[in-house]
């Protein structure tokens, strides 16, 4: 089992920045990859960015390339999402996800709201 706790969401004006954090606990050494997903009201949950544990391979959604940066801290076993040049369309609940031992685990989500 892996537990995930996100933090760092909030309200920001368009053009601003936020940094999300995700701290896993439990069977952390079984984690193969971690990532951020988001779900806006009335829309399906979508991938934002992912990073693999061993190789550090990174994948971004086209909509956030050049604005968002995913990173990891192998000492704290945490993953971060630096979000710059935020747009109102980035407003959503952001979820951290971990792939571990063939299973998926989700955090509780953190709200990001970008005003005009």
Backbone bond lengths (Angstrom), bond angles and torsions (degrees), N, CA, C in turn:
res aa  C-N    CA-C-N  psi(-1)  N-CA   C-N-CA  omega(-1)  CA-C   N-CA-C  phi
1 X - - - 1.458 - - 1.522 110.28 -
2 X 1.322 114.94 141.61 1.456 121.75 176.30 1.516 107.88 -127.24
3 X 1.306 116.00 131.69 1.459 121.38 175.17 1.532 107.90 -108.60
4 X 1.312 115.52 141.84 1.461 121.13 -177.52 1.522 109.85 -126.94
5 X 1.307 116.33 133.99 1.458 121.57 177.69 1.522 108.47 -125.45
6 X 1.334 114.94 119.82 1.463 120.25 178.57 1.522 110.20 -97.23
7 X 1.315 114.93 155.72 1.461 120.78 173.97 1.521 108.49 -155.70
8 X 1.317 115.52 164.40 1.455 120.32 173.56 1.510 115.37 107.94
9 X 1.317 118.57 -3.68 1.455 119.60 178.26 1.519 111.18 -71.48
10 X 1.336 115.17 174.25 1.451 119.36 178.75 1.513 111.66 162.22
11 X 1.316 114.45 -165.99 1.459 122.51 -179.23 1.524 108.72 -106.57
12 X 1.327 115.90 130.99 1.453 120.82 -179.31 1.513 109.11 -144.39
13 X 1.312 116.66 151.71 1.461 120.54 177.09 1.531 110.27 -79.24
14 X 1.311 115.43 155.25 1.461 120.52 177.18 1.526 109.79 -54.49
15 X 1.325 115.40 137.28 1.457 121.08 -176.42 1.512 113.74 92.55
16 X 1.321 116.40 -11.54 1.453 120.78 -178.27 1.515 112.89 -83.39
17 X 1.330 114.89 -173.90 1.462 121.54 -176.19 1.514 111.13 -133.07
18 X 1.316 115.18 151.71 1.460 123.23 172.04 1.525 108.22 -143.41
19 X 1.322 115.61 154.73 1.463 120.93 176.47 1.517 108.52 -126.90
20 X 1.316 115.03 119.17 1.459 121.08 177.77 1.517 109.77 -95.65
21 X 1.334 114.66 146.04 1.455 121.24 177.24 1.512 109.55 -125.25
22 X 1.317 115.72 147.15 1.465 121.96 176.65 1.516 107.72 -135.59
23 X 1.323 115.71 118.33 1.456 120.55 -179.26 1.520 109.44 -112.76
24 X 1.337 117.42 115.96 1.463 119.50 178.75 1.527 111.38 -87.72
25 X 1.318 115.09 157.34 1.454 121.74 173.10 1.517 107.81 -144.87
26 X 1.327 115.93 167.70 1.461 120.58 -177.01 1.513 110.15 95.25
27 X 1.321 116.89 -132.22 1.470 122.00 -176.55 1.527 110.70 -82.26
28 X 1.325 115.50 63.68 1.462 120.10 -172.28 1.519 112.59 -68.79
29 X 1.329 118.09 -25.69 1.455 119.36 -177.71 1.522 112.71 -77.67
30 X 1.318 117.06 -4.44 1.459 120.98 175.17 1.527 112.12 -93.89
31 X 1.331 117.11 -1.10 1.469 120.87 -176.62 1.528 110.64 -74.45
32 X 1.328 115.58 123.87 1.465 121.32 178.56 1.519 112.15 -92.96
33 X 1.315 115.76 -33.65 1.460 120.59 -177.15 1.515 108.80 -157.63
34 X 1.318 115.61 156.06 1.459 121.30 174.89 1.515 108.06 -135.53
35 X 1.314 115.13 159.26 1.450 117.51 -178.72 1.508 111.80 -163.07
36 X 1.318 113.41 173.37 1.455 122.10 176.63 1.523 109.03 -118.37
37 X 1.302 114.81 135.78 1.458 123.37 175.25 1.514 107.56 -127.46
38 X 1.326 116.59 162.44 1.456 119.11 177.82 1.518 110.37 -142.55
39 X 1.325 114.33 154.55 1.456 120.48 179.53 1.515 108.70 -138.82
40 X 1.317 115.35 115.49 1.460 121.77 176.43 1.525 108.68 -89.51
41 X 1.330 117.56 157.87 1.465 120.32 179.85 1.526 111.79 -55.34
42 X 1.327 116.58 130.08 1.448 121.84 177.44 1.510 114.94 76.62
43 X 1.329 116.97 5.17 1.461 120.63 -178.84 1.520 110.81 -121.43
44 X 1.342 114.65 162.24 1.457 119.63 177.42 1.528 110.22 -77.24
45 X 1.316 114.45 155.97 1.459 119.71 175.77 1.528 108.46 -67.32
46 X 1.335 116.00 137.10 1.456 119.96 -176.85 1.529 110.99 -132.08
47 X 1.327 113.67 153.19 1.464 120.34 178.25 1.525 110.29 -69.68
48 X 1.328 115.21 138.84 1.462 121.05 173.28 1.525 109.25 -108.10
49 X 1.342 115.91 -55.05 1.459 120.06 -178.62 1.524 108.74 -163.02
50 X 1.336 115.29 147.77 1.460 120.35 176.89 1.517 109.54 -135.33
51 X 1.333 115.42 156.86 1.450 121.18 177.50 1.519 108.16 -145.16
52 X 1.341 116.77 134.68 1.463 119.75 179.43 1.530 109.76 -87.01
53 X 1.309 115.00 154.41 1.457 120.52 -172.76 1.525 112.55 -73.66
54 X 1.327 116.85 -49.70 1.461 119.79 -173.49 1.527 112.88 -78.64
55 X 1.334 116.51 -52.81 1.454 120.34 -173.64 1.521 113.43 -89.08
56 X 1.331 116.27 -18.44 1.459 119.03 -177.86 1.511 114.19 72.83
57 X 1.328 116.85 19.05 1.465 119.55 177.13 1.523 109.94 -63.26
58 X 1.330 115.38 136.44 1.463 121.91 -174.88 1.518 110.26 -120.86
59 X 1.327 114.51 142.97 1.457 121.66 177.37 1.526 108.36 -135.33
60 X 1.341 116.44 134.72 1.468 121.62 179.55 1.517 110.24 -122.79
61 X 1.312 115.65 148.74 1.458 120.32 167.65 1.529 107.73 -69.23
62 X 1.330 116.12 146.14 1.467 119.94 -178.74 1.526 111.66 -57.71
63 X 1.321 116.36 -32.98 1.459 120.87 -174.77 1.528 113.23 -68.88
64 X 1.335 117.49 -16.61 1.467 119.53 -177.48 1.522 113.02 -116.70
65 X 1.317 117.79 -4.30 1.468 120.43 -179.26 1.524 110.64 -58.39
66 X 1.323 115.04 134.49 1.453 120.37 -179.72 1.515 114.06 86.12
67 X 1.333 117.19 -11.62 1.468 120.83 179.82 1.535 112.10 -116.65
68 X 1.314 116.38 -36.04 1.466 120.94 -177.50 1.529 109.50 -108.15
69 X 1.332 115.41 148.46 1.455 121.28 176.90 1.521 109.33 -134.37
70 X 1.324 116.12 123.89 1.460 120.82 175.09 1.514 108.20 -97.03
71 X 1.315 116.55 141.29 1.456 120.98 178.68 1.517 109.08 -147.79
72 X 1.321 115.36 167.10 1.457 120.07 -178.64 1.514 109.85 -134.41
73 X 1.307 114.53 155.29 1.452 122.05 175.12 1.517 106.30 -120.78
74 X 1.305 116.77 105.63 1.467 119.44 -174.93 1.522 112.75 -74.63
75 X 1.313 116.81 -13.98 1.466 119.33 176.46 1.532 109.46 -80.86
76 X 1.317 115.57 -49.43 1.461 120.43 178.80 1.519 112.55 -83.22
77 X 1.337 115.88 -7.84 1.463 121.67 -176.76 1.520 108.80 52.73
78 X 1.321 115.41 53.19 1.459 121.34 -179.92 1.523 109.20 -126.85
79 X 1.307 115.44 160.50 1.456 120.59 175.59 1.519 108.22 -129.52
80 X 1.334 115.43 145.44 1.445 121.25 -174.96 1.532 110.02 -127.15
81 X 1.309 114.80 156.10 1.451 120.94 173.73 1.523 107.84 -132.13
82 X 1.323 116.10 107.31 1.457 121.74 175.24 1.518 108.08 -87.44
83 X 1.313 115.72 120.64 1.464 120.59 -176.59 1.519 109.17 -116.01
84 X 1.314 116.16 114.92 1.457 122.44 179.00 1.517 110.59 -114.50
85 X 1.315 116.12 164.21 1.477 121.75 178.48 1.526 110.66 49.55
86 X 1.307 115.99 47.77 1.463 120.28 -176.25 1.519 111.71 -64.84
87 X 1.322 114.22 145.94 1.457 122.45 -178.98 1.528 108.81 -120.32
88 X 1.330 117.42 156.22 1.474 118.92 177.15 1.525 112.38 -55.56
89 X 1.307 117.57 -32.48 1.468 120.06 179.70 1.527 113.22 -71.45
90 X 1.325 117.60 -6.01 1.457 120.89 173.64 1.525 111.84 -83.07
91 X 1.321 116.94 -6.80 1.454 121.17 179.50 1.522 110.58 -61.01
92 X 1.323 116.35 125.17 1.459 121.97 -177.03 1.518 109.05 -178.30
93 X 1.317 114.80 170.88 1.462 120.33 166.04 1.525 106.45 -88.67
94 X 1.307 115.77 126.97 1.460 121.73 -178.25 1.530 108.95 -101.71
95 X 1.329 114.83 129.79 1.454 121.42 -176.96 1.525 109.99 -117.35
96 X 1.302 115.01 140.44 1.457 121.80 171.83 1.525 107.94 -93.02
97 X 1.314 115.66 140.79 1.463 121.54 179.92 1.517 109.53 -131.72
98 X 1.325 115.85 141.12 1.461 121.30 175.75 1.520 109.46 -124.87
99 X 1.328 115.34 135.75 1.461 121.54 172.71 1.527 106.99 -101.73
100 X 1.314 115.61 120.22 1.464 118.93 -175.50 1.512 109.87 -144.58
101 X 1.325 115.75 120.36 1.456 120.30 175.72 1.516 113.95 57.03
102 X 1.333 116.84 34.93 1.453 120.53 178.91 1.516 114.23 82.59
103 X 1.310 117.11 4.23 1.465 121.68 179.73 1.525 109.31 -118.74
104 X 1.347 114.32 158.31 1.459 120.66 178.86 1.522 109.22 -113.06
105 X 1.320 115.74 140.86 1.454 121.41 177.81 1.529 108.38 -130.30
106 X 1.323 115.29 142.24 1.463 121.03 -177.74 1.518 110.92 -121.66
107 X 1.329 114.77 148.34 1.447 119.89 170.52 1.518 109.96 -83.98
108 X 1.323 115.34 -179.67 1.465 120.24 -175.84 1.528 112.25 -82.78
109 X 1.318 117.15 -13.46 1.452 121.10 178.10 1.517 112.58 94.64
110 X 1.329 114.89 150.92 1.461 121.46 176.25 1.529 108.33 -136.34
111 X 1.326 116.04 133.94 1.458 121.07 -174.82 1.527 110.90 -79.73
112 X 1.319 115.33 132.20 1.461 122.17 171.94 1.521 107.04 -120.59
113 X 1.314 115.89 122.80 1.455 121.17 179.55 1.523 109.09 -123.90
114 X 1.325 115.90 124.52 1.454 121.50 -179.58 1.526 108.27 -113.93
115 X 1.322 116.01 118.11 1.460 120.38 -178.12 1.527 110.11 -92.25
116 X 1.326 115.21 160.40 1.469 121.30 -178.94 1.515 110.57 -65.18
